[in-house]
Amino acid sequence: MGTIGGLQGRLMGLLRVAERARDTRAAVAAIREARALLEMHGKLAGMIGADGTAILPAVPTTDAGCGPIRVRIAAKLDALASGQGAAE
């Protein structure tokens, strides 16, 4: 069995062949398989629960602790904007 990316590439190739041949049945089957592959990948990656619900990562609701990161990003953006490249 290949990687998920390899399987996805093969599925998309089959879908293109089916679409070019105007084979609706084969195209729908390829779409169905692609959906199943994405679902399996989501489950393996822990992004989809066993019941099919999406598991989203926690998103911070406040800016607490982000100040130092913003300062570093702003310094790099300023350096890029002035043509000096990224500041370290």
Backbone torsions as a table, in degrees:
resi	resn	phi	psi	omega
1	MET	NA	135.0	-179.6
2	GLY	-83.7	-173.5	177.7
3	THR	-74.5	164.9	177.9
4	ILE	-62.6	-40.3	177.7
5	GLY	-60.9	-40.7	178.1
6	GLY	-64.7	-42.7	177.9
7	LEU	-63.8	-41.0	179.5
8	GLN	-62.7	-42.7	178.6
9	GLY	-61.2	-43.1	178.8
10	ARG	-64.6	-42.0	179.2
11	LEU	-62.8	-42.5	-179.8
12	MET	-66.8	-34.9	175.7
13	GLY	-63.6	-43.6	177.6
14	LEU	-63.4	-38.5	178.0
15	LEU	-62.6	-43.7	179.2
16	ARG	-62.2	-42.1	179.2
17	VAL	-62.4	-44.5	-179.2
18	ALA	-64.4	-39.8	179.6
19	GLU	-66.9	-41.5	179.1
20	ARG	-63.2	-36.2	-179.7
21	ALA	-82.2	-1.7	-177.0
22	ARG	57.0	36.1	178.5
23	ASP	-94.7	89.1	-175.4
24	THR	-60.3	-41.2	-178.1
25	ARG	-62.2	-44.6	179.4
26	ALA	-68.3	-37.5	179.1
27	ALA	-64.1	-44.3	179.2
28	VAL	-64.5	-38.5	177.5
29	ALA	-63.7	-40.2	178.7
30	ALA	-65.6	-40.6	177.2
31	ILE	-63.5	-41.7	178.8
32	ARG	-61.7	-42.6	179.0
33	GLU	-67.7	-38.6	178.0
34	ALA	-63.3	-40.9	177.9
35	ARG	-62.9	-42.9	179.1
36	ALA	-64.7	-38.6	178.4
37	LEU	-64.7	-44.0	177.9
38	LEU	-62.7	-39.8	178.1
39	GLU	-63.5	-44.5	179.1
40	MET	-62.6	-43.7	179.3
41	HIS	-61.2	-42.4	178.2
42	GLY	-61.6	-40.0	178.1
43	LYS	-67.6	-43.8	179.7
44	LEU	-64.2	-35.0	-178.9
45	ALA	-83.2	-2.9	179.9
46	GLY	77.3	20.1	-178.7
47	MET	-97.0	-13.5	178.5
48	ILE	-130.0	128.2	179.5
49	GLY	-74.8	168.4	-179.3
50	ALA	-60.2	-27.8	-179.7
51	ASP	-86.9	2.7	177.3
52	GLY	91.4	-0.2	179.7
53	THR	-83.7	149.0	179.4
54	ALA	-74.3	138.5	175.6
55	ILE	-109.9	107.0	-176.6
56	LEU	-95.8	144.5	178.1
57	PRO	-67.5	153.3	178.2
58	ALA	-65.7	135.2	179.0
59	VAL	-113.6	127.5	179.9
60	PRO	-62.2	140.2	-179.2
61	THR	-101.1	-2.3	177.1
62	THR	-130.1	168.3	178.2
63	ASP	-94.4	12.1	-177.4
64	ALA	-58.0	129.4	177.3
65	GLY	83.4	0.1	-177.7
66	CYS	-90.7	-11.4	-177.1
67	GLY	-53.4	-53.6	-179.0
68	PRO	-60.2	-35.5	179.2
69	ILE	-66.9	-43.2	179.2
70	ARG	-62.0	-38.2	179.5
71	VAL	-63.1	-44.6	179.6
72	ARG	-64.8	-42.4	180.0
73	ILE	-65.2	-45.2	-179.2
74	ALA	-59.7	-40.8	179.5
75	ALA	-63.0	-41.0	179.4
76	LYS	-68.9	-38.6	178.3
77	LEU	-65.7	-41.3	178.0
78	ASP	-60.5	-44.3	-179.9
79	ALA	-63.7	-40.4	178.4
80	LEU	-65.6	-42.4	-177.8
81	ALA	-65.3	-31.9	-179.2
82	SER	-86.4	-0.1	177.5
83	GLY	82.1	13.4	-178.3
84	GLN	-92.1	-3.1	-175.2
85	GLY	84.7	-179.0	-177.0
86	ALA	-74.1	132.1	176.0
87	ALA	-82.0	145.6	178.8
88	GLU	-92.8	NA	NA
